[in-house]
Amino acid sequence: MRLSNYEDDGLVRVENWLQQQNEELSGETLRVILAAYNVSFVLEGINRWHSTMLCELKNSYVQQSQRYVTMSADGYLLPELTAEEKKQAEELLQQAFDLYSEMSVIKEEFKGRPKAEYYQYGIPVEDARYILPLAMQTNLSVAMSGDKLLDWFALFAQTPYKNLFTEIKDALLGCLPKKLGQVCVMLAKDTADKTQISDFYQEDLARITVTEPVVYLHGFAEPELKAGLGALTSTMAKAPSEVLAGWGEEWKEKSAAVVGRVLGYGHESIAEQARTTYGMMFSLVTYHQQVRHRLPSMYRENWQDLLVDMSRNVVVPPTVVGSKFEEDYLALCRAFRQFQQQLAATYEDGRWMYFLLNCQQVKVVMSSNARMDCQMLRERICRNAQWEIRDIAERKLDLLRQKSSVLYKNALPPCVYGTCKEGTYTCGQAGAMRKKYAE
């Protein structure tokens, strides 16, 4: 693992200030002081479990595409294991990479975005990668405000994970001013009771099933009213309660009309007044796409839940279903899950999580506002979006439009209401998309 291209824009001033302090410092004080500073670096040679956990902290990230994965000597990053366990791990990793490589054999060379017809078996690398574990190495480019350093060190301090982040922690401390690094370690404590949190969310998580992977949990009863009154709050001398009283029995029609009119002006901020919370289950491929957006507030179930729930299906890409690879794919999934169980029974520090597969499913509870949702759905309902991400987005759009057809009217790719933004990478199906969403 290597930390490269480090830069901050003035943390030496914070360092000098810390050197002069005689009073006890709180984490919140340091957070506010660091908030206006910026930090950037690249983590090279971490694995995809590391990058998934770090992306949950919601900074700005750019990650190496998994289509560049290689099974060279430095193609994966393992935890400390016994010689026999390491041999088992490497055999499983080799089997995964062999299957990945065989499934995604290229029939003809291509440039740009790959299509299924370029592959001998019609299985693109985006689908073949579902069989790869999170131990595969990647590079992660990071840019964040200085206050986020406390979040990083709080993650490093979490009991199940702290031994798995040692190299990253030491590399970051080697770049930060010495006193600042020491204070971040001291003040960034993770005090949340994970058991209480997990127990609280069990009722919501239980509602998410294989047949209903996207579930509306709760939200404002009248989202159009919230957005409509929000819009008028800034443009009328009357108080919102007076406006509502004046609408009388026509309040639903009036608020919807205001929302439609103001959104038509391009003033999308009013949609932030409407919030919903959903439960979703998807593969770790799609989960990583969700956390990289950095927009919604979210609770992810404990990784241990994936270990306990052996009955939970893995995701098999449609291009693999019915192919000559499906049986080997599922058999290898079973072998990896058994190895996860074996390591979890031996070690308490979570090193089994490096062997989670991209195809394993995780449940999340996610809260967002209508503006966020429209922004994400415009990208994810596009025919060029990855198939699982698109399926989840279409399911969510169906549920959202039951709550409000006005707020989510434009939660569609640009081609539906205008022109495609993909340029030479267009899917060429704009007409079909317009027809599909004509109503």
C-alpha positions as CSV (number, residue, x, y, z in Angstrom):
1,M,0.0,0.0,0.0
2,R,1.3,3.5,-0.9
3,L,-0.1,7.0,-0.2
4,S,1.0,9.3,-3.0
5,N,0.3,12.8,-4.4
6,Y,-0.5,14.2,-0.9
7,E,-1.3,17.9,-0.6
8,D,-3.0,20.1,1.9
9,D,-3.6,23.8,1.6
10,G,-2.4,25.1,5.0
11,L,-2.6,22.6,7.8
12,V,0.7,24.0,9.1
13,R,-1.3,26.9,10.4
14,V,-3.5,24.5,12.3
15,E,-0.4,22.7,13.6
16,N,1.1,26.0,14.9
17,W,-2.2,26.8,16.6
18,L,-2.3,23.4,18.3
19,Q,1.2,23.9,19.6
20,Q,0.1,27.0,21.4
21,Q,-3.0,25.5,23.1
22,N,-2.9,24.8,26.8
23,E,-6.5,24.1,27.3
24,E,-8.2,20.8,26.6
25,L,-9.5,20.6,23.0
26,S,-12.8,18.9,22.0
27,G,-13.3,17.0,18.8
28,E,-16.1,19.4,17.7
29,T,-13.8,22.4,18.1
30,L,-11.1,20.8,16.0
31,R,-13.7,19.8,13.4
32,V,-14.8,23.4,12.9
33,I,-11.2,24.7,12.7
34,L,-10.3,22.1,10.1
35,A,-13.5,22.6,8.0
36,A,-12.1,25.4,5.8
37,Y,-8.9,23.5,4.9
38,N,-8.5,20.9,2.2
39,V,-6.6,17.6,1.9
40,S,-6.0,15.4,-1.2
41,F,-4.0,12.2,-1.8
42,V,-4.1,8.9,-3.7
43,L,-4.2,5.5,-2.0
44,E,-2.5,3.0,-4.2
45,G,-2.7,-0.8,-3.7
46,I,-5.5,-0.9,-1.2
47,N,-8.3,-3.5,-1.7
48,R,-11.9,-3.0,-2.6
49,W,-13.1,-3.6,1.0
50,H,-10.9,-0.7,2.1
51,S,-12.3,1.5,-0.7
52,T,-15.9,0.6,0.1
53,M,-15.5,1.5,3.8
54,L,-13.7,4.7,3.0
55,C,-16.3,5.8,0.4
56,E,-19.0,5.4,3.1
57,L,-17.4,8.5,4.7
58,K,-18.8,10.6,1.8
59,N,-15.9,12.6,0.6
60,S,-15.0,13.1,-3.1
61,Y,-13.6,9.8,-4.5
62,V,-12.5,8.5,-7.9
63,Q,-11.7,4.8,-8.0
64,Q,-9.9,2.7,-10.5
65,S,-12.4,0.8,-12.7
66,Q,-12.6,-2.9,-11.9
67,R,-12.1,-3.7,-15.6
68,Y,-8.4,-3.1,-15.0
69,V,-8.2,-5.9,-12.3
70,T,-5.2,-8.2,-12.7
71,M,-4.2,-11.4,-11.0
72,S,-0.5,-10.5,-10.8
73,A,1.5,-10.9,-7.6
74,D,0.2,-7.6,-6.4
75,G,-3.3,-8.0,-7.8
76,Y,-4.9,-8.6,-4.4
77,L,-4.4,-7.7,-0.8
78,L,-4.8,-10.3,1.9
79,P,-5.0,-10.0,5.7
80,E,-2.5,-11.9,7.9
81,L,-3.3,-15.6,7.7
82,T,-1.7,-18.9,8.5
83,A,0.2,-20.6,5.7
84,E,-2.6,-23.1,5.2
85,E,-5.3,-20.3,5.2
86,K,-3.2,-18.3,2.8
87,K,-3.0,-21.2,0.4
88,Q,-6.8,-21.7,0.6
89,A,-7.3,-18.0,0.0
90,E,-5.0,-17.9,-3.0
91,E,-6.5,-21.0,-4.6
92,L,-10.0,-19.4,-4.3
93,L,-8.8,-16.1,-5.7
94,Q,-7.2,-17.9,-8.6
95,Q,-10.4,-19.8,-9.3
96,A,-12.3,-16.5,-9.2
97,F,-10.0,-14.8,-11.5
98,D,-9.8,-17.7,-13.9
99,L,-13.6,-17.8,-14.1
100,Y,-13.7,-14.0,-14.5
101,S,-11.2,-14.2,-17.4
102,E,-12.9,-17.1,-19.1
103,M,-16.4,-15.5,-18.9
104,S,-15.2,-12.2,-20.3
105,V,-13.0,-13.4,-23.2
106,I,-13.0,-10.7,-25.9
107,K,-14.2,-11.7,-29.3
108,E,-13.2,-8.5,-31.0
109,E,-11.3,-5.4,-30.0
110,F,-13.2,-2.3,-29.1
111,K,-12.6,1.3,-28.0
112,G,-14.5,3.2,-25.3
113,R,-17.5,1.7,-23.5
114,P,-17.7,-2.1,-23.9
115,K,-20.8,-3.9,-25.3
116,A,-21.9,-7.5,-24.8
117,E,-21.4,-8.3,-28.5
118,Y,-17.7,-7.6,-28.2
119,Y,-17.3,-10.7,-26.0
120,Q,-17.2,-14.3,-27.0
121,Y,-19.9,-15.5,-24.6
122,G,-21.8,-12.2,-24.4
123,I,-20.6,-11.6,-20.8
124,P,-18.9,-8.2,-20.4
125,V,-16.3,-7.5,-17.7
126,E,-19.0,-5.5,-15.9
127,D,-20.9,-8.7,-15.4
128,A,-17.9,-11.1,-15.0
129,R,-16.6,-8.9,-12.1
130,Y,-19.5,-10.1,-9.9
131,I,-17.5,-13.2,-9.1
132,L,-14.5,-11.3,-7.8
133,P,-13.8,-10.8,-4.0
134,L,-13.2,-7.5,-2.3
135,A,-9.6,-8.5,-1.8
136,M,-8.8,-7.4,-5.3
137,Q,-6.5,-4.3,-5.3
138,T,-7.6,-0.9,-6.5
139,N,-6.4,2.8,-6.4
140,L,-8.5,5.5,-4.8
141,S,-8.1,9.3,-5.4
142,V,-9.4,11.3,-2.4
143,A,-10.2,15.0,-2.0
144,M,-11.9,16.2,1.2
145,S,-12.3,19.1,3.6
146,G,-10.0,18.9,6.6
147,D,-12.7,18.1,9.1
148,K,-13.2,14.7,7.4
149,L,-9.9,13.6,8.9
150,L,-11.7,13.0,12.1
151,D,-14.1,10.7,10.4
152,W,-11.2,8.7,8.9
153,F,-9.5,8.3,12.2
154,A,-12.8,7.4,13.9
155,L,-13.2,4.6,11.3
156,F,-9.6,3.4,12.0
157,A,-10.5,3.2,15.7
158,Q,-13.6,1.0,15.3
159,T,-13.0,-2.3,17.2
160,P,-13.8,-4.8,14.4
161,Y,-11.6,-3.0,11.8
162,K,-8.7,-1.2,13.4
163,N,-6.2,-3.9,12.6
164,L,-7.3,-3.9,8.9
165,F,-6.5,-0.1,8.5
166,T,-3.1,0.0,10.1
167,E,-1.1,0.6,6.9
168,I,-3.5,3.3,5.7
169,K,-3.5,5.0,9.1
170,D,0.3,5.0,9.4
171,A,0.7,6.4,5.9
172,L,-1.8,9.2,6.5
173,L,-0.1,10.1,9.9
174,G,3.2,10.2,8.0
175,C,1.9,13.0,5.8
176,L,0.0,15.1,8.4
177,P,1.7,17.6,10.7
178,K,2.8,15.6,13.7
179,K,0.8,17.3,16.4
180,L,-2.4,17.4,14.3
181,G,-2.1,13.7,13.6
182,Q,-1.7,12.9,17.3
183,V,-4.7,15.1,18.2
184,C,-6.9,13.5,15.4
185,V,-6.1,10.0,16.8
186,M,-6.9,11.1,20.4
187,L,-10.1,12.9,19.6
188,A,-11.6,10.8,16.8
189,K,-13.4,8.2,18.9
190,D,-16.1,6.0,17.7
191,T,-18.6,6.0,20.6
192,A,-21.7,4.7,18.8
193,D,-23.3,1.6,20.2
194,K,-23.4,-0.7,17.2
195,T,-25.6,-3.2,18.9
196,Q,-28.3,-0.7,19.8
197,I,-28.3,0.7,16.3
198,S,-28.5,-2.7,14.6
199,D,-31.4,-3.7,16.9
200,F,-33.3,-0.5,16.1
201,Y,-33.1,-1.1,12.3
202,Q,-34.0,-4.8,12.3
203,E,-37.7,-4.1,11.7
204,D,-36.9,-2.0,8.6
205,L,-34.4,-4.5,7.3
206,A,-36.8,-7.4,7.6
207,R,-39.2,-5.7,5.2
208,I,-36.5,-5.9,2.4
209,T,-36.8,-9.2,0.6
210,V,-35.6,-10.9,-2.6
211,T,-39.0,-10.4,-4.1
212,E,-39.2,-6.7,-2.9
213,P,-35.6,-5.4,-2.9
214,V,-36.9,-1.8,-3.0
215,V,-39.3,-0.9,-0.2
216,Y,-40.9,2.5,0.7
217,L,-40.5,2.8,4.5
218,H,-41.7,6.2,5.4
219,G,-41.7,9.9,4.4
220,F,-43.7,13.1,4.5
221,A,-47.4,12.3,4.0
222,E,-47.9,15.2,1.5
223,P,-44.6,15.9,-0.3
224,E,-46.1,18.2,-2.8
225,L,-47.5,20.4,0.0
226,K,-44.1,20.5,1.6
227,A,-42.4,21.6,-1.6
228,G,-45.2,24.0,-2.6
229,L,-45.3,25.8,0.7
230,G,-41.5,25.9,0.7
231,A,-41.5,27.6,-2.7
232,L,-44.1,30.2,-1.5
233,T,-42.2,30.9,1.7
234,S,-39.5,32.7,-0.3
235,T,-41.8,34.6,-2.7
236,M,-44.8,35.7,-0.6
237,A,-45.3,38.1,2.2
238,K,-48.0,35.8,3.7
239,A,-47.0,33.2,6.2
240,P,-47.3,29.6,4.9
241,S,-50.2,28.9,7.3
242,E,-52.2,31.8,5.7
243,V,-51.5,30.5,2.2
244,L,-52.7,27.0,3.2
245,A,-55.8,28.4,4.9
246,G,-56.6,30.4,1.7
247,W,-56.3,27.3,-0.5
248,G,-59.1,25.6,1.5
249,E,-60.2,22.3,0.1
250,E,-58.2,22.8,-3.1
251,W,-54.9,22.6,-1.2
252,K,-53.7,19.5,-3.1
253,E,-54.3,20.9,-6.5
254,K,-52.9,24.3,-5.6
255,S,-49.7,22.9,-4.1
256,A,-49.1,20.6,-7.0
257,A,-49.6,23.5,-9.4
258,V,-47.1,25.6,-7.5
259,V,-44.5,22.8,-7.5
260,G,-45.0,22.2,-11.2
261,R,-44.6,25.8,-12.1
262,V,-41.6,26.5,-10.0
263,L,-39.8,23.3,-11.1
264,G,-40.6,24.4,-14.6
265,Y,-38.5,27.6,-14.0
266,G,-35.6,25.3,-13.1
267,H,-35.7,26.1,-9.4
268,E,-35.1,22.6,-8.2
269,S,-34.1,23.5,-4.6
270,I,-37.8,23.4,-3.5
271,A,-37.8,19.6,-4.1
272,E,-35.4,19.3,-1.2
273,Q,-38.4,20.0,1.1
274,A,-39.8,16.5,0.2
275,R,-38.1,13.6,1.8
276,T,-38.5,9.9,1.7
277,T,-36.8,6.8,3.2
278,Y,-36.4,3.5,1.4
279,G,-35.1,0.1,2.2
280,M,-33.0,-1.5,-0.6
281,M,-31.0,-4.7,-1.2
282,F,-28.5,-5.1,-4.0
283,S,-25.1,-6.5,-4.7
284,L,-21.9,-5.0,-3.4
285,V,-21.3,-3.8,-7.0
286,T,-24.4,-1.6,-6.8
287,Y,-23.8,-0.7,-3.2
288,H,-20.5,0.9,-4.0
289,Q,-22.1,2.9,-6.7
290,Q,-24.7,4.2,-4.2
291,V,-22.1,5.3,-1.6
292,R,-19.9,7.0,-4.3
293,H,-22.8,9.4,-4.9
294,R,-22.3,10.9,-1.5
295,L,-25.8,12.3,-1.5
296,P,-28.2,10.3,0.7
297,S,-28.1,9.6,4.5
298,M,-27.8,5.9,5.0
299,Y,-27.7,3.0,7.4
300,R,-26.0,-0.2,6.1
301,E,-26.6,-3.5,7.9
302,N,-23.7,-5.0,9.7
303,W,-21.3,-7.0,7.5
304,Q,-21.9,-9.8,10.0
305,D,-25.5,-10.0,8.8
306,L,-24.2,-11.2,5.4
307,L,-22.2,-13.9,7.2
308,V,-25.1,-15.1,9.3
309,D,-27.7,-15.1,6.5
310,M,-26.4,-18.0,4.4
311,S,-29.8,-18.3,2.7
312,R,-29.5,-14.9,1.1
313,N,-29.1,-15.3,-2.7
314,V,-26.1,-14.0,-4.5
315,V,-26.7,-11.9,-7.6
316,V,-26.2,-13.8,-10.9
317,P,-25.9,-11.4,-13.9
318,P,-28.5,-12.1,-16.6
319,T,-25.7,-12.8,-19.1
320,V,-24.4,-15.6,-16.8
321,V,-27.8,-17.1,-16.1
322,G,-28.3,-20.2,-18.4
323,S,-24.7,-19.9,-19.6
324,K,-22.2,-22.7,-19.4
325,F,-20.6,-20.8,-16.5
326,E,-23.6,-20.6,-14.2
327,E,-22.9,-23.8,-12.3
328,D,-19.2,-23.0,-11.7
329,Y,-20.2,-19.4,-10.7
330,L,-22.6,-20.6,-8.0
331,A,-20.2,-23.4,-6.8
332,L,-17.5,-20.8,-6.4
333,C,-19.8,-18.5,-4.5
334,R,-20.5,-21.4,-2.0
335,A,-16.8,-22.1,-1.6
336,F,-16.1,-18.4,-0.8
337,R,-18.9,-18.2,1.7
338,Q,-17.7,-21.3,3.5
339,F,-14.2,-19.8,3.7
340,Q,-15.7,-16.6,5.1
341,Q,-17.4,-18.7,7.8
342,Q,-14.1,-20.5,8.5
343,L,-12.2,-17.2,9.0
344,A,-14.9,-15.6,11.0
345,A,-14.8,-18.5,13.5
346,T,-11.0,-18.1,13.9
347,Y,-10.5,-14.3,13.9
348,E,-12.4,-11.5,15.6
349,D,-11.1,-8.6,13.6
350,G,-13.1,-9.0,10.5
351,R,-10.4,-10.2,8.1
352,W,-13.0,-12.6,6.6
353,M,-14.6,-9.5,5.0
354,Y,-11.8,-9.3,2.4
355,F,-13.4,-12.4,0.9
356,L,-16.8,-10.9,0.4
357,L,-17.8,-11.3,-3.2
358,N,-19.1,-8.5,-5.4
359,C,-22.3,-10.6,-6.0
360,Q,-23.2,-10.9,-2.4
361,Q,-26.2,-8.7,-1.4
362,V,-26.4,-6.1,1.3
363,K,-29.4,-4.3,2.8
364,V,-29.5,-0.5,3.4
365,V,-32.0,2.1,4.7
366,M,-31.5,5.3,2.8
367,S,-33.0,8.7,3.3
368,S,-33.0,11.4,0.6
369,N,-34.9,14.3,-0.8
370,A,-36.7,14.6,-4.1
371,R,-33.9,16.7,-5.7
372,M,-31.3,14.1,-4.8
373,D,-33.4,11.3,-6.1
374,C,-34.1,13.1,-9.4
375,Q,-30.4,13.7,-9.9
376,M,-29.5,10.0,-9.3
377,L,-32.4,8.6,-11.3
378,R,-31.6,10.7,-14.4
379,E,-28.2,8.9,-14.5
380,R,-29.3,5.5,-13.4
381,I,-32.3,4.9,-15.6
382,C,-30.2,5.6,-18.6
383,R,-29.9,2.6,-20.9
384,N,-26.1,2.9,-20.6
385,A,-26.3,2.4,-16.8
386,Q,-25.3,-1.0,-15.5
387,W,-28.3,-3.3,-15.5
388,E,-28.6,-3.9,-11.8
389,I,-28.3,-0.2,-10.9
390,R,-30.9,0.6,-13.6
391,D,-33.3,-2.1,-12.3
392,I,-33.1,-0.7,-8.7
393,A,-33.6,2.9,-10.1
394,E,-36.6,1.9,-12.1
395,R,-38.2,0.2,-9.1
396,K,-37.6,3.3,-7.0
397,L,-39.0,5.6,-9.6
398,D,-42.2,3.5,-9.7
399,L,-42.7,3.9,-6.0
400,L,-41.7,7.6,-5.9
401,R,-44.2,8.5,-8.6
402,Q,-47.0,6.9,-6.5
403,K,-46.1,9.6,-4.0
404,S,-45.9,12.5,-6.5
405,S,-46.0,12.6,-10.3
406,V,-45.1,16.3,-10.2
407,L,-41.9,16.1,-8.1
408,Y,-40.5,13.2,-10.0
409,K,-41.7,14.1,-13.5
410,N,-38.1,14.9,-14.6
411,A,-36.4,12.0,-12.8
412,L,-35.6,10.5,-16.2
413,P,-32.6,10.5,-18.6
414,P,-32.2,13.7,-20.7
415,C,-33.2,11.8,-23.9
416,V,-36.8,11.5,-22.7
417,Y,-37.4,15.3,-22.7
418,G,-34.5,16.5,-24.9
419,T,-31.3,15.1,-26.4
420,C,-29.0,12.4,-25.2
421,K,-25.9,13.7,-23.3
422,E,-23.8,10.6,-24.0
423,G,-22.4,11.8,-27.3
424,T,-20.8,9.0,-29.3
425,Y,-21.6,6.5,-26.5
426,T,-25.4,7.0,-26.9
427,C,-27.4,3.8,-26.7
428,G,-29.4,4.8,-29.8
429,Q,-32.7,4.0,-28.1
430,A,-34.0,7.5,-27.3
431,G,-37.3,6.8,-29.2
432,A,-37.9,3.7,-27.2
433,M,-37.2,5.5,-23.9
434,R,-39.6,8.3,-24.9
435,K,-42.3,5.8,-25.7
436,K,-41.8,3.9,-22.5
437,Y,-42.2,6.9,-20.3
438,A,-44.8,8.7,-22.5
439,E,-47.4,8.6,-19.8
